[in-house]
Amino acid sequence: MTAPAPTTPDRPVGGSYDPARTTGGGLAAELDRLEAQAALSFAEELHLLRELGIAVPGGTVLELGAGPGAVTRRLRAALPDDTALVAADIDAELLARAAGPGVTLLVADGADLPLEDGSVDFVLLRYVLQHVPDPAAVLAEVRRVLRPGGRVACTEVDSACWGAADPSYPELAGVHAKMAAAQRTAGGDRAIGRRLPRLLRAAGFDDVVLRPFATTNDDHPTDAFAPQLGPQRLEPLVARGVLSLAELALAADRWNRFRSDPDAWVMLLGLTAAATAPAGRGPRAAR
Ligand SMILES: C[S@@+](CC[C@H](N)C(=O)[O-])C[C@H]1O[C@@H](n2cnc3c(N)ncnc32)[C@H](O)[C@@H]1O
């Protein structure tokens, strides 16, 4: 399994995810944002993933939708040396950045994986299903490649319970609603967190559990949250006509107030749903 030579797509290949237009500053800023996001919460996520069975000595872990590898690098360091790690993504250019010792790259659509039935022990999808127009097709394929008893973990957001902030700024609710609506229009779903257990059950998985995890500015400097919560994240939505310049200015003002308030508190919530592949394998998804 090797990655073809990187290509430069002129349009997004990862569903509603367009790495060049996810945050102001283009691809370079998005790479930084993903790295900052992993730095904020991976330690918490790893506790959960260990509890959910990711450490499989001698087994194979598939990180599906690995992107540029912010989590791949951390997983490689955390997993036993004899656990094979496969990083897969539909975007060859992004995935090429995940290359490193002990990581096998696989350019593929999660709904059509060039992997044998039952060949994987654990699959992680982190912030991927929210961008996929048909999450059920991806989960059916995940079930097919998992061995019976293998585990899947899906980490996501839910825009209705993204976290909490004090002070909070209710006047930004409309901005956040427009952000979620824009992702829906592009075929994604920022409220997918709540749907994960039902999606996993519908795909035929057993032992479905849902585990929240939290990241706060008691554990990280407030400025470490800037790539996720700051106004730069909204700039592409102005360019697309989804938000007005006045809305961007409002969000920038509230972020500046927040970051300069020594008593400000923020908590980001993530949701990880996990499940077990049953004994009977699912059929390969129709092509
Ligand atoms: C927000 S990024 C998350 C990257 C990485 N999981 C992380 O947490 O840093 C979403 C990733 O999902 C990938 N993706 C979207 N649709 C996909 C699909 N159908 N098959 C495989 N990867 C996909 C995108 O190319 C992108 O790399």
The ligand as an SDF file (V2000), in Angstrom:
LIG
                    3D

 27 29  0  0  0  0  0  0  0  0999 V2000
  -10.9910   17.7500    9.1320 C   0  0  0  0  0  0  0  0  0  0  0  0
   -9.8790   16.6980    8.3080 S   0  0  0  0  0  0  0  0  0  0  0  0
   -9.3650   15.6820    9.6940 C   0  0  0  0  0  0  0  0  0  0  0  0
   -7.9960   15.0790    9.5140 C   0  0  0  0  0  0  0  0  0  0  0  0
   -7.5290   14.2030   10.6740 C   0  0  0  0  0  0  0  0  0  0  0  0
   -8.4380   13.1000   10.9030 N   0  0  0  0  0  0  0  0  0  0  0  0
   -7.3730   15.0110   11.9340 C   0  0  0  0  0  0  0  0  0  0  0  0
   -8.1740   14.8090   12.8630 O   0  0  0  0  0  0  0  0  0  0  0  0
   -6.4550   15.8430   11.9850 O   0  0  0  0  0  0  0  0  0  0  0  0
  -10.9620   15.5730    7.4130 C   0  0  0  0  0  0  0  0  0  0  0  0
  -10.2200   14.5770    6.5630 C   0  0  0  0  0  0  0  0  0  0  0  0
  -11.1430   13.6250    6.0460 O   0  0  0  0  0  0  0  0  0  0  0  0
  -10.7670   13.3280    4.7190 C   0  0  0  0  0  0  0  0  0  0  0  0
  -11.9110   12.7420    3.9920 N   0  0  0  0  0  0  0  0  0  0  0  0
  -13.0800   13.3410    3.6850 C   0  0  0  0  0  0  0  0  0  0  0  0
  -13.8740   12.4840    3.0070 N   0  0  0  0  0  0  0  0  0  0  0  0
  -13.2020   11.3140    2.9030 C   0  0  0  0  0  0  0  0  0  0  0  0
  -13.4990   10.0540    2.3190 C   0  0  0  0  0  0  0  0  0  0  0  0
  -14.6690    9.8170    1.6890 N   0  0  0  0  0  0  0  0  0  0  0  0
  -12.5830    9.0750    2.3910 N   0  0  0  0  0  0  0  0  0  0  0  0
  -11.3970    9.2940    3.0240 C   0  0  0  0  0  0  0  0  0  0  0  0
  -11.0540   10.4670    3.5830 N   0  0  0  0  0  0  0  0  0  0  0  0
  -11.9450   11.4780    3.5360 C   0  0  0  0  0  0  0  0  0  0  0  0
  -10.3210   14.6710    4.1650 C   0  0  0  0  0  0  0  0  0  0  0  0
   -9.5660   14.5640    2.9680 O   0  0  0  0  0  0  0  0  0  0  0  0
   -9.5340   15.2020    5.3560 C   0  0  0  0  0  0  0  0  0  0  0  0
   -8.1890   14.8220    5.3040 O   0  0  0  0  0  0  0  0  0  0  0  0
  1  2  1  0
  2  3  1  0
  2 10  1  0
  3  4  1  0
  4  5  1  0
  5  6  1  0
  5  7  1  0
  7  8  2  0
  7  9  1  0
 10 11  1  0
 11 12  1  0
 11 26  1  0
 12 13  1  0
 13 14  1  0
 13 24  1  0
 14 15  1  0
 14 23  1  0
 15 16  2  0
 16 17  1  0
 17 18  1  0
 17 23  2  0
 18 19  1  0
 18 20  2  0
 20 21  1  0
 21 22  2  0
 22 23  1  0
 24 25  1  0
 24 26  1  0
 26 27  1  0
M  CHG  2   2   1   9  -1
M  END
$$$$
